[in-house]
Amino acid sequence: MLLNESVEVTMTDQEISENGKAHNLPTKPLPISFKDVVENSSQWFEEAKRIKITSLEWEDDEVPPPDVSKVVSFNKSTLDKLRQPWKLTLMGKCLGISIRPSFMTQRVRIMWKPKGGLEVIVLGQNVFLFRFSIQDDYERALLGGPWFILDHYLMITKWKPNFRPSMNPFDSMTVWIRFPKLLVEYYDKQALFEIARVVGDPLRVDYATDHLTRARYARVCLVIKMNSPLVTSVWVGNQ
C-alpha cells in the first residue's frame, strides 16, 4: 500500500525557506507572499526547455455599459481580428523602480537577444508591452526568467485584452514550479493542471514532464498572484 506523501512545491531552482525572513517577522508569523520571495531573491531560474504552445483564446467579462448615450461595441469575430496582432505580446513591470523607456528597450534587447522584431511600448503606470515577431523570442522572455533590471525584478506575464494600468493592478507573474516525488500515475497533463491549480493558474507542462522522460519531479508553468500566500507544499492522493 502506498502512503500519503506531501509533495513539495517550489519556484524553479529556488531554495525557499519557510522561515527565510524570520528575523523580520513579528512573534506571530505572517504568511509570506510570492511578492516577498521575488523581492528578496537574486537567483536565476533554470532556463525552460521547449514546450508545446497552445492557442490563445480570450474571454471577455460581461461588463454593463456606462450610463451614456453613445456606446460602441464589437462582436467576437471583430475582437479576435483586432487582438490577433498582439498574440505574441507580454506585459512587464519592474518592482520598486521606475524605468525610462529607452533604458528598458536597451536592457531587454541585451537580456533576451531577440532573433526577430521586438517592440517596446509604454502603457503607463510603469507597465510596458513587449511585442515579438517570432514565437521563440516570445517563449524565451516568458519562460526563461527571472529577469532583473538594475537588480529589480521584472515581472512578466502574458498580455491580456481590456487591461488598463490605471484600473487593473499588475499583480501576477509567470513562474515554473516543481512537484518532487510525485507518483508516476499523476504524470498526466489534466491531473497535473488540477494539482497546480492549488498554487495558481496552470499554462503548460515542460517537455520532459509531458513525455515522461524524467520522473524525479513534474514541472508546470503557471500564473501566480503576487500577493497570494506562498504555497510550499501540496498533499496529493489518499493512498
C-alpha positions as a Markdown table, in Angstrom:
| # | Residue | x | y | z |
|---|---|---|---|---|
| 1 | Met | 0.0 | 0.0 | 0.0 |
| 2 | Leu | 1.3 | 3.4 | -0.9 |
| 3 | Leu | 1.4 | 6.0 | 1.8 |
| 4 | Asn | 0.2 | 9.6 | 1.6 |
| 5 | Glu | 3.0 | 11.8 | 0.6 |
| 6 | Ser | 3.4 | 15.6 | 0.9 |
| 7 | Val | 4.5 | 17.0 | -2.4 |
| 8 | Glu | 6.8 | 20.0 | -2.1 |
| 9 | Val | 6.1 | 22.9 | -4.5 |
| 10 | Thr | 9.0 | 25.3 | -5.2 |
| 11 | Met | 9.6 | 28.0 | -7.6 |
| 12 | Thr | 12.0 | 26.7 | -10.2 |
| 13 | Asp | 15.5 | 26.1 | -8.8 |
| 14 | Gln | 15.0 | 28.5 | -5.9 |
| 15 | Glu | 15.6 | 27.2 | -2.4 |
| 16 | Ile | 12.7 | 28.9 | -0.5 |
| 17 | Ser | 12.9 | 28.5 | 3.3 |
| 18 | Glu | 9.7 | 28.7 | 5.2 |
| 19 | Asn | 11.4 | 30.9 | 7.8 |
| 20 | Gly | 13.7 | 32.7 | 5.4 |
| 21 | Lys | 12.5 | 36.0 | 6.7 |
| 22 | Ala | 12.0 | 35.1 | 10.3 |
| 23 | His | 14.3 | 37.8 | 11.6 |
| 24 | Asn | 11.9 | 40.4 | 10.2 |
| 25 | Leu | 8.6 | 38.8 | 11.3 |
| 26 | Pro | 6.7 | 39.6 | 14.5 |
| 27 | Thr | 6.1 | 37.0 | 17.2 |
| 28 | Lys | 3.1 | 35.6 | 15.3 |
| 29 | Pro | 4.4 | 35.0 | 11.8 |
| 30 | Leu | 2.5 | 36.5 | 8.9 |
| 31 | Pro | 2.1 | 34.5 | 5.6 |
| 32 | Ile | 4.9 | 35.0 | 3.1 |
| 33 | Ser | 3.6 | 36.1 | -0.3 |
| 34 | Phe | 5.2 | 35.3 | -3.7 |
| 35 | Lys | 5.9 | 39.0 | -3.9 |
| 36 | Asp | 8.1 | 38.8 | -0.8 |
| 37 | Val | 10.0 | 35.9 | -2.3 |
| 38 | Val | 10.8 | 37.6 | -5.6 |
| 39 | Glu | 11.7 | 40.9 | -4.0 |
| 40 | Asn | 14.3 | 39.2 | -1.8 |
| 41 | Ser | 15.8 | 36.7 | -4.3 |
| 42 | Ser | 18.5 | 37.2 | -6.8 |
| 43 | Gln | 18.9 | 33.6 | -8.0 |
| 44 | Trp | 18.0 | 32.9 | -11.6 |
| 45 | Phe | 15.6 | 30.2 | -12.7 |
| 46 | Glu | 16.9 | 27.4 | -14.9 |
| 47 | Glu | 16.1 | 28.2 | -18.5 |
| 48 | Ala | 12.9 | 26.4 | -19.6 |
| 49 | Lys | 13.0 | 23.6 | -22.1 |
| 50 | Arg | 11.0 | 24.0 | -25.2 |
| 51 | Ile | 7.3 | 23.3 | -24.6 |
| 52 | Lys | 4.2 | 23.0 | -26.5 |
| 53 | Ile | 2.3 | 26.3 | -27.0 |
| 54 | Thr | -1.4 | 26.1 | -27.0 |
| 55 | Ser | -3.6 | 28.5 | -29.0 |
| 56 | Leu | -4.7 | 31.7 | -27.3 |
| 57 | Glu | -8.4 | 32.2 | -26.6 |
| 58 | Trp | -9.6 | 35.3 | -24.8 |
| 59 | Glu | -12.9 | 35.6 | -23.0 |
| 60 | Asp | -14.5 | 38.9 | -22.3 |
| 61 | Asp | -16.3 | 39.5 | -19.0 |
| 62 | Glu | -19.8 | 40.8 | -19.2 |
| 63 | Val | -19.5 | 44.4 | -18.2 |
| 64 | Pro | -22.6 | 46.6 | -18.3 |
| 65 | Pro | -22.1 | 49.8 | -20.4 |
| 66 | Pro | -21.9 | 53.1 | -18.6 |
| 67 | Asp | -25.0 | 55.3 | -18.4 |
| 68 | Val | -24.2 | 57.3 | -21.5 |
| 69 | Ser | -26.0 | 57.9 | -24.7 |
| 70 | Lys | -23.3 | 56.6 | -27.1 |
| 71 | Val | -21.8 | 53.1 | -26.7 |
| 72 | Val | -19.6 | 51.3 | -29.2 |
| 73 | Ser | -19.3 | 47.5 | -29.1 |
| 74 | Phe | -17.7 | 44.9 | -31.3 |
| 75 | Asn | -18.7 | 41.3 | -32.0 |
| 76 | Lys | -16.4 | 38.4 | -31.1 |
| 77 | Ser | -15.0 | 37.9 | -34.6 |
| 78 | Thr | -14.0 | 41.5 | -34.9 |
| 79 | Leu | -12.4 | 41.5 | -31.5 |
| 80 | Asp | -10.4 | 38.4 | -32.4 |
| 81 | Lys | -9.2 | 40.1 | -35.5 |
| 82 | Leu | -8.2 | 43.2 | -33.6 |
| 83 | Arg | -6.4 | 41.2 | -31.0 |
| 84 | Gln | -4.6 | 38.8 | -33.3 |
| 85 | Pro | -1.5 | 41.1 | -33.8 |
| 86 | Trp | -1.0 | 41.1 | -30.1 |
| 87 | Lys | -0.9 | 37.3 | -29.5 |
| 88 | Leu | 2.9 | 37.4 | -29.1 |
| 89 | Thr | 2.9 | 40.2 | -26.6 |
| 90 | Leu | 4.0 | 40.2 | -23.0 |
| 91 | Met | 3.4 | 42.8 | -20.2 |
| 92 | Gly | 6.2 | 43.7 | -17.8 |
| 93 | Lys | 6.7 | 45.9 | -14.8 |
| 94 | Cys | 9.7 | 46.4 | -12.5 |
| 95 | Leu | 9.1 | 46.1 | -8.8 |
| 96 | Gly | 10.1 | 49.2 | -6.8 |
| 97 | Ile | 11.6 | 51.3 | -9.6 |
| 98 | Ser | 10.6 | 53.5 | -12.5 |
| 99 | Ile | 12.4 | 52.7 | -15.7 |
| 100 | Arg | 12.9 | 55.1 | -18.7 |
| 101 | Pro | 11.6 | 53.6 | -21.9 |
| 102 | Ser | 14.9 | 54.0 | -23.7 |
| 103 | Phe | 16.7 | 52.2 | -21.0 |
| 104 | Met | 14.1 | 49.4 | -20.8 |
| 105 | Thr | 14.4 | 48.8 | -24.5 |
| 106 | Gln | 18.2 | 48.6 | -24.3 |
| 107 | Arg | 18.2 | 46.2 | -21.4 |
| 108 | Val | 15.6 | 43.8 | -22.7 |
| 109 | Arg | 17.3 | 43.6 | -26.0 |
| 110 | Ile | 20.5 | 42.6 | -24.2 |
| 111 | Met | 18.8 | 40.1 | -21.9 |
| 112 | Trp | 16.6 | 38.4 | -24.5 |
| 113 | Lys | 18.7 | 38.7 | -27.6 |
| 114 | Pro | 15.7 | 38.5 | -29.9 |
| 115 | Lys | 16.2 | 37.0 | -33.3 |
| 116 | Gly | 13.2 | 38.7 | -34.7 |
| 117 | Gly | 11.5 | 42.0 | -34.2 |
| 118 | Leu | 10.8 | 43.4 | -30.7 |
| 119 | Glu | 8.7 | 46.5 | -30.0 |
| 120 | Val | 8.8 | 48.0 | -26.5 |
| 121 | Ile | 5.6 | 50.1 | -25.8 |
| 122 | Val | 4.9 | 52.3 | -22.8 |
| 123 | Leu | 1.5 | 51.5 | -21.5 |
| 124 | Gly | 1.5 | 53.8 | -18.4 |
| 125 | Gln | 1.9 | 53.3 | -14.7 |
| 126 | Asn | 5.4 | 51.8 | -15.3 |
| 127 | Val | 3.9 | 49.0 | -17.3 |
| 128 | Phe | 5.5 | 48.0 | -20.6 |
| 129 | Leu | 4.3 | 45.9 | -23.6 |
| 130 | Phe | 6.8 | 43.7 | -25.3 |
| 131 | Arg | 5.6 | 42.7 | -28.7 |
| 132 | Phe | 7.6 | 40.0 | -30.5 |
| 133 | Ser | 7.5 | 38.9 | -34.2 |
| 134 | Ile | 8.5 | 35.2 | -33.7 |
| 135 | Gln | 7.4 | 32.5 | -31.2 |
| 136 | Asp | 10.9 | 31.5 | -30.0 |
| 137 | Asp | 11.7 | 35.0 | -28.7 |
| 138 | Tyr | 8.3 | 35.3 | -27.0 |
| 139 | Glu | 8.8 | 31.9 | -25.3 |
| 140 | Arg | 12.3 | 32.8 | -24.1 |
| 141 | Ala | 11.2 | 36.1 | -22.5 |
| 142 | Leu | 8.1 | 34.5 | -20.9 |
| 143 | Leu | 9.7 | 31.2 | -19.7 |
| 144 | Gly | 13.4 | 31.9 | -19.3 |
| 145 | Gly | 13.4 | 34.2 | -16.3 |
| 146 | Pro | 13.5 | 35.6 | -13.8 |
| 147 | Trp | 14.7 | 38.8 | -15.3 |
| 148 | Phe | 16.2 | 41.8 | -13.5 |
| 149 | Ile | 16.6 | 45.5 | -14.4 |
| 150 | Leu | 19.1 | 47.3 | -12.1 |
| 151 | Asp | 18.7 | 44.5 | -9.5 |
| 152 | His | 15.0 | 44.9 | -9.5 |
| 153 | Tyr | 12.7 | 42.1 | -10.5 |
| 154 | Leu | 11.0 | 42.5 | -13.9 |
| 155 | Met | 7.6 | 40.9 | -13.6 |
| 156 | Ile | 6.5 | 39.3 | -16.8 |
| 157 | Thr | 3.1 | 38.0 | -17.8 |
| 158 | Lys | 1.1 | 37.3 | -21.0 |
| 159 | Trp | -0.7 | 40.2 | -22.5 |
| 160 | Lys | -4.5 | 40.2 | -21.9 |
| 161 | Pro | -7.2 | 42.2 | -23.5 |
| 162 | Asn | -9.0 | 45.0 | -21.7 |
| 163 | Phe | -6.0 | 45.7 | -19.4 |
| 164 | Arg | -5.7 | 49.3 | -18.3 |
| 165 | Pro | -2.8 | 50.1 | -15.9 |
| 166 | Ser | -4.9 | 52.8 | -14.2 |
| 167 | Met | -7.7 | 50.4 | -13.4 |
| 168 | Asn | -6.2 | 46.9 | -13.4 |
| 169 | Pro | -3.4 | 46.1 | -10.9 |
| 170 | Phe | -0.3 | 44.4 | -12.3 |
| 171 | Asp | -0.2 | 41.7 | -9.7 |
| 172 | Ser | 0.6 | 38.4 | -11.4 |
| 173 | Met | 3.7 | 36.7 | -12.7 |
| 174 | Thr | 4.6 | 33.6 | -14.7 |
| 175 | Val | 6.8 | 31.0 | -12.9 |
| 176 | Trp | 7.8 | 27.4 | -13.2 |
| 177 | Ile | 7.1 | 25.2 | -10.2 |
| 178 | Arg | 8.2 | 21.6 | -9.4 |
| 179 | Phe | 6.4 | 18.7 | -7.8 |
| 180 | Pro | 9.2 | 16.5 | -6.5 |
| 181 | Lys | 8.5 | 12.8 | -5.6 |
| 182 | Leu | 5.2 | 12.9 | -7.5 |
| 183 | Leu | 3.9 | 9.4 | -8.3 |
| 184 | Val | 4.2 | 8.5 | -11.9 |
| 185 | Glu | 0.4 | 7.9 | -12.4 |
| 186 | Tyr | -0.1 | 11.6 | -11.9 |
| 187 | Tyr | 2.2 | 12.4 | -14.9 |
| 188 | Asp | -0.9 | 13.3 | -16.9 |
| 189 | Lys | -1.5 | 16.9 | -18.2 |
| 190 | Gln | -5.0 | 17.1 | -16.9 |
| 191 | Ala | -4.0 | 15.7 | -13.5 |
| 192 | Leu | -1.0 | 18.0 | -13.2 |
| 193 | Phe | -3.2 | 21.0 | -14.1 |
| 194 | Glu | -5.6 | 20.0 | -11.4 |
| 195 | Ile | -2.8 | 19.8 | -8.8 |
| 196 | Ala | -1.2 | 23.0 | -10.0 |
| 197 | Arg | -4.5 | 25.0 | -9.6 |
| 198 | Val | -3.9 | 24.8 | -5.8 |
| 199 | Val | -1.0 | 27.2 | -6.5 |
| 200 | Gly | -2.1 | 29.3 | -9.4 |
| 201 | Asp | -3.5 | 29.2 | -13.0 |
| 202 | Pro | -1.6 | 26.5 | -15.0 |
| 203 | Leu | -0.4 | 27.2 | -18.5 |
| 204 | Arg | 1.5 | 24.2 | -19.6 |
| 205 | Val | 4.0 | 21.4 | -18.6 |
| 206 | Asp | 7.5 | 21.1 | -19.8 |
| 207 | Tyr | 8.7 | 18.7 | -22.5 |
| 208 | Ala | 10.3 | 16.2 | -20.1 |
| 209 | Thr | 7.1 | 16.0 | -17.9 |
| 210 | Asp | 4.8 | 15.8 | -20.9 |
| 211 | His | 6.8 | 12.9 | -22.4 |
| 212 | Leu | 7.8 | 11.3 | -19.1 |
| 213 | Thr | 11.5 | 11.3 | -19.8 |
| 214 | Arg | 12.1 | 12.4 | -16.2 |
| 215 | Ala | 10.1 | 11.2 | -13.2 |
| 216 | Arg | 12.1 | 12.8 | -10.3 |
| 217 | Tyr | 9.8 | 15.8 | -10.4 |
| 218 | Ala | 7.0 | 17.2 | -12.6 |
| 219 | Arg | 7.4 | 20.7 | -13.8 |
| 220 | Val | 4.5 | 23.1 | -14.5 |
| 221 | Cys | 4.3 | 26.7 | -15.7 |
| 222 | Leu | 1.6 | 28.8 | -14.2 |
| 223 | Val | 0.5 | 32.3 | -13.4 |
| 224 | Ile | 0.7 | 33.3 | -9.7 |
| 225 | Lys | -0.9 | 36.2 | -8.0 |
| 226 | Met | 1.9 | 38.2 | -6.3 |
| 227 | Asn | 0.0 | 38.9 | -3.1 |
| 228 | Ser | -1.2 | 35.3 | -2.6 |
| 229 | Pro | 0.3 | 33.4 | 0.3 |
| 230 | Leu | 3.4 | 31.4 | -0.6 |
| 231 | Val | 2.5 | 27.7 | -1.1 |
| 232 | Thr | 5.3 | 25.4 | -0.1 |
| 233 | Ser | 3.6 | 22.0 | -0.2 |
| 234 | Val | 0.5 | 20.3 | -1.6 |
| 235 | Trp | -1.0 | 16.9 | -0.4 |
| 236 | Val | -1.8 | 14.7 | -3.4 |
| 237 | Gly | -3.7 | 11.4 | -3.3 |
| 238 | Asn | -5.0 | 9.3 | -0.5 |
| 239 | Gln | -3.0 | 6.0 | -0.9 |
